[in-house]
Amino acid sequence: MNTKENHTVPTVSVFGVSVSKWSMADTVEHLAQAVASGSPHHVITANPIMMMAAIENPEYKKMMQTAELIVPDGTGLVWAARKGGEPVAERVPGFDLLHELMKRGDRGGWRVYLLGSAREVIEEASCRLKNQYPGVLIVGCRDGYFGPDQDDEVIRDIVNAAPHLLFVARGADTQEPWIAKHKKTLGVPVMMGVGGSFDVISGRTKRAPKLFQKLRIEWLYRLLKEPTRFRRMLALPKFAIRVMREGENLTKMS
């Protein structure tokens, strides 16, 4: 049976959160079918920091469990799945997934809405994406500096624009809960938090060099460039310790 045809995602449970086992190619194919169906999909590109938030915060974990698809963005999740005895096909980085979806949208004439980051960043990212993927229609872009009192206005603008893809960059602690809360009202086929992707696309920051990517230590490059991330990065060794302690049991936890 072709799992992509019936939209059944093969997953591994990592501390009670279902993580997709699919490769990048299968993931993109699945989401292309989501676009075709028009059914809302919240895609979370999970990493160990988010997993620790889920372990320590039941509400955050519950939110993650409502997502239609969670892909293993962080190398730590790939390692954890293997440690638990149920390996995933490969790491599916959110930055790369964004571009793979844009490539597919370039061929299919998809409509895309960009939400988040600072105004100058989102506008430059929009301009560069238009140039790189001329077949995609950027139907809206807005910075991420708005409060709950402006949610209705933002949502109305997105709904009126009717995008196939909605990329949100507001920080994992904010963007994922926001998408989950408004998913049904937004009704966008593919909604995905993209963190600092717009900063990289706009040229404001650089992605880790190929060597760091190959060694799977992009987190170290980001820490070296932004020492203020140190406190946030403390979640990485905490996650590693939890994985080592639980071993195969981590895939049986709810």
TIGU-907192 format. One record per residue (C-alpha): residue number from 1; residue in one letter; z, y, x. Coordinates in steps of 0.1 Angstrom, whole numbers. Layout:
BEGIN
(NUM,"a",(Z,Y,X)),
...
//
This chain:
BEGIN
(1,"m",(0,0,0)),
(2,"n",(-9,34,13)),
(3,"t",(23,54,12)),
(4,"k",(5,87,15)),
(5,"e",(-14,80,-17)),
(6,"n",(16,75,-39)),
(7,"h",(36,102,-21)),
(8,"t",(64,77,-12)),
(9,"v",(77,90,22)),
(10,"p",(91,63,46)),
(11,"t",(124,76,58)),
(12,"v",(154,69,80)),
(13,"s",(188,81,70)),
(14,"v",(205,102,97)),
(15,"f",(241,109,87)),
(16,"g",(230,107,50)),
(17,"v",(199,129,53)),
(18,"s",(166,113,48)),
(19,"v",(142,120,77)),
(20,"s",(105,112,75)),
(21,"k",(92,85,98)),
(22,"w",(56,98,96)),
(23,"s",(35,111,124)),
(24,"m",(21,146,125)),
(25,"a",(-12,134,111)),
(26,"d",(3,115,82)),
(27,"t",(26,145,75)),
(28,"v",(-3,169,72)),
(29,"e",(-22,145,50)),
(30,"h",(7,141,27)),
(31,"l",(12,179,24)),
(32,"a",(-25,184,18)),
(33,"q",(-22,161,-11)),
(34,"a",(8,182,-22)),
(35,"v",(-14,212,-22)),
(36,"a",(-40,194,-43)),
(37,"s",(-14,183,-68)),
(38,"g",(2,217,-70)),
(39,"s",(37,201,-72)),
(40,"p",(64,222,-53)),
(41,"h",(75,207,-20)),
(42,"h",(103,221,1)),
(43,"v",(97,210,37)),
(44,"i",(126,212,62)),
(45,"t",(118,209,99)),
(46,"a",(152,195,110)),
(47,"n",(169,197,143)),
(48,"p",(204,187,156)),
(49,"i",(219,221,149)),
(50,"m",(209,218,112)),
(51,"m",(222,182,111)),
(52,"m",(255,193,124)),
(53,"a",(256,220,97)),
(54,"a",(250,193,72)),
(55,"i",(277,171,87)),
(56,"e",(303,199,86)),
(57,"n",(292,216,54)),
(58,"p",(288,194,23)),
(59,"e",(270,222,4)),
(60,"y",(244,225,32)),
(61,"k",(240,187,33)),
(62,"k",(235,186,-5)),
(63,"m",(208,213,-2)),
(64,"m",(190,193,25)),
(65,"q",(191,162,3)),
(66,"t",(171,181,-24)),
(67,"a",(142,187,-1)),
(68,"e",(110,168,-8)),
(69,"l",(103,162,29)),
(70,"i",(124,165,61)),
(71,"v",(106,161,94)),
(72,"p",(122,155,128)),
(73,"d",(115,188,146)),
(74,"g",(142,183,172)),
(75,"t",(140,157,199)),
(76,"g",(176,149,192)),
(77,"l",(166,135,157)),
(78,"v",(140,113,172)),
(79,"w",(166,99,196)),
(80,"a",(192,95,168)),
(81,"a",(167,75,146)),
(82,"r",(159,52,176)),
(83,"k",(196,48,183)),
(84,"g",(202,39,147)),
(85,"g",(176,12,149)),
(86,"e",(149,28,127)),
(87,"p",(126,49,150)),
(88,"v",(103,75,137)),
(89,"a",(66,77,147)),
(90,"e",(70,109,167)),
(91,"r",(86,144,168)),
(92,"v",(70,168,143)),
(93,"p",(77,203,156)),
(94,"g",(77,230,129)),
(95,"f",(56,254,150)),
(96,"d",(29,228,154)),
(97,"l",(31,217,118)),
(98,"l",(26,253,107)),
(99,"h",(-6,255,128)),
(100,"e",(-18,221,116)),
(101,"l",(-14,232,80)),
(102,"m",(-33,264,88)),
(103,"k",(-61,244,103)),
(104,"r",(-63,223,71)),
(105,"g",(-61,255,51)),
(106,"d",(-89,270,72)),
(107,"r",(-112,243,60)),
(108,"g",(-100,243,24)),
(109,"g",(-97,280,18)),
(110,"w",(-60,278,11)),
(111,"r",(-39,309,2)),
(112,"v",(-9,316,24)),
(113,"y",(22,339,20)),
(114,"l",(43,349,50)),
(115,"l",(79,359,44)),
(116,"g",(105,369,70)),
(117,"s",(112,385,104)),
(118,"a",(109,422,111)),
(119,"r",(81,442,95)),
(120,"e",(62,448,127)),
(121,"v",(65,411,136)),
(122,"i",(53,397,103)),
(123,"e",(24,422,101)),
(124,"e",(12,413,137)),
(125,"a",(16,375,130)),
(126,"s",(-4,380,98)),
(127,"c",(-32,397,117)),
(128,"r",(-33,371,144)),
(129,"l",(-33,342,119)),
(130,"k",(-62,359,100)),
(131,"n",(-82,360,132)),
(132,"q",(-74,325,142)),
(133,"y",(-80,310,108)),
(134,"p",(-106,331,90)),
(135,"g",(-110,305,62)),
(136,"v",(-74,310,51)),
(137,"l",(-65,339,28)),
(138,"i",(-32,356,36)),
(139,"v",(-23,367,1)),
(140,"g",(10,385,11)),
(141,"c",(35,392,38)),
(142,"r",(69,407,37)),
(143,"d",(98,411,61)),
(144,"g",(129,391,57)),
(145,"y",(153,421,54)),
(146,"f",(162,419,17)),
(147,"g",(194,409,-2)),
(148,"p",(201,389,-33)),
(149,"d",(195,420,-54)),
(150,"q",(159,420,-43)),
(151,"d",(153,383,-48)),
(152,"d",(136,387,-82)),
(153,"e",(112,413,-68)),
(154,"v",(103,391,-38)),
(155,"i",(99,360,-60)),
(156,"r",(77,379,-85)),
(157,"d",(54,391,-57)),
(158,"i",(50,355,-43)),
(159,"v",(44,340,-78)),
(160,"n",(18,366,-85)),
(161,"a",(1,359,-52)),
(162,"a",(-1,322,-61)),
(163,"p",(-2,308,-25)),
(164,"h",(-7,272,-15)),
(165,"l",(16,276,15)),
(166,"l",(48,297,18)),
(167,"f",(62,301,53)),
(168,"v",(97,316,54)),
(169,"a",(114,329,86)),
(170,"r",(150,340,79)),
(171,"g",(171,317,101)),
(172,"a",(180,281,92)),
(173,"d",(213,291,76)),
(174,"t",(195,315,52)),
(175,"q",(159,303,48)),
(176,"e",(165,267,37)),
(177,"p",(191,275,11)),
(178,"w",(169,304,-2)),
(179,"i",(139,281,-6)),
(180,"a",(160,254,-22)),
(181,"k",(176,278,-47)),
(182,"h",(143,294,-58)),
(183,"k",(120,264,-53)),
(184,"k",(112,257,-90)),
(185,"t",(107,294,-98)),
(186,"l",(84,299,-68)),
(187,"g",(64,268,-77)),
(188,"v",(45,269,-44)),
(189,"p",(30,235,-34)),
(190,"v",(43,237,2)),
(191,"m",(73,259,11)),
(192,"m",(86,256,47)),
(193,"g",(112,274,68)),
(194,"v",(96,284,102)),
(195,"g",(125,300,121)),
(196,"g",(112,320,151)),
(197,"s",(76,310,147)),
(198,"f",(64,344,136)),
(199,"d",(80,359,168)),
(200,"v",(59,335,189)),
(201,"i",(27,340,169)),
(202,"s",(30,378,170)),
(203,"g",(35,377,208)),
(204,"r",(70,391,206)),
(205,"t",(84,361,223)),
(206,"k",(68,332,242)),
(207,"r",(70,295,234)),
(208,"a",(85,273,261)),
(209,"p",(61,264,289)),
(210,"k",(43,231,287)),
(211,"l",(66,215,312)),
(212,"f",(96,223,291)),
(213,"q",(78,209,260)),
(214,"k",(67,178,279)),
(215,"l",(103,172,291)),
(216,"r",(115,179,255)),
(217,"i",(139,206,266)),
(218,"e",(125,236,248)),
(219,"w",(161,243,237)),
(220,"l",(170,249,274)),
(221,"y",(142,274,278)),
(222,"r",(153,293,247)),
(223,"l",(189,293,260)),
(224,"l",(178,307,294)),
(225,"k",(158,334,277)),
(226,"e",(185,342,251)),
(227,"p",(220,335,265)),
(228,"t",(235,347,233)),
(229,"r",(224,315,217)),
(230,"f",(251,296,237)),
(231,"r",(276,293,208)),
(232,"r",(249,280,185)),
(233,"m",(237,255,211)),
(234,"l",(272,240,213)),
(235,"a",(261,219,182)),
(236,"l",(238,199,205)),
(237,"p",(264,181,225)),
(238,"k",(285,177,194)),
(239,"f",(256,160,177)),
(240,"a",(249,137,207)),
(241,"i",(286,126,207)),
(242,"r",(284,118,170)),
(243,"v",(253,98,175)),
(244,"m",(267,78,204)),
(245,"r",(299,72,185)),
(246,"e",(283,60,153)),
(247,"g",(254,41,169)),
(248,"e",(236,20,143)),
(249,"n",(261,30,116)),
(250,"l",(246,65,115)),
(251,"t",(217,52,94)),
(252,"k",(240,37,69)),
(253,"m",(261,68,62)),
(254,"s",(257,87,29)),
//
